Amino acid sequence: CPDDVFELAVLYVRIIFCGTPFSMVYNFAGAMIRANGDTRRPMMILSVSGLINVALNLIFVICFHMSVEGVALATIISQVISCVRALKILFDPKDEFRMKFKELKLHASAVKAVLRVGVPCGINSSVFSLSNTTVQSAMNTFNSTAIAGNVASSCFGVKGMAARSVTDGVYHLLRKESMSKGVKVQFHEDSSISIDLHIIVDNGVNLNAVGSSIISEVRY
């Protein structure tokens, strides 16, 4: 991972990891609610928590000038809200379908059926995640400029990165094009980051939509 983003990446992962239990509990609770035929309430919970996540991102980053820790905290808070709300539905005494701790126990036949389906799915997901990790690890060998350029070039409507200088143009002509071509990253003393992207877009695309997509992906 590039040195200029390594500390930020570590900080983000550490904070996000704290929210893993809440995300796991919500997934279990949401699956049980949907299994009972109620798909509306889990969808509403995710919709509301998603909006809260977006709102908190804006508040923490724009108003409080926080960096990756603000984005990570916003995600955890939204996960906690969705988890608490799902558990409240499961343990609602007025609901016909509710959970009781005293009656929880393992059923051998059910465990076998779950493992029969779950183990192959788990292996499949692990292989998929491993491949993504491998690709991301290869990407992380480049610097932050190259990473930003790769993300921008993969966005909708972007045909490629434009030459930012004569040097960039020479690289392109000699077919030694760098992934950082057309990208300039600046780190400021207040922990903010400025990224200049010089792009080539497809003819006829909506520039506002392309710009919004690039901003969202690169910022993430």
Secondary structure by P-SEA (a helix, b strand, c coil): cccccaaaaaaaaaaaaaaaaaaaaaaaaaaaaaaaccaaaaaaaaaaaaaaaaaaaaaaaccccccaaaaaaaaaaaaaaaaaaaaaaaaccccccccccccbbbbaaaaaaaaaccaaaaaaaaaaaaaaaaaaaaaacccaaaaaaaaaaacccccccccccaaaaaaaaaccccccccbbbbbccccbbbbbbbbcccccccaaaaaaaaaaaaac
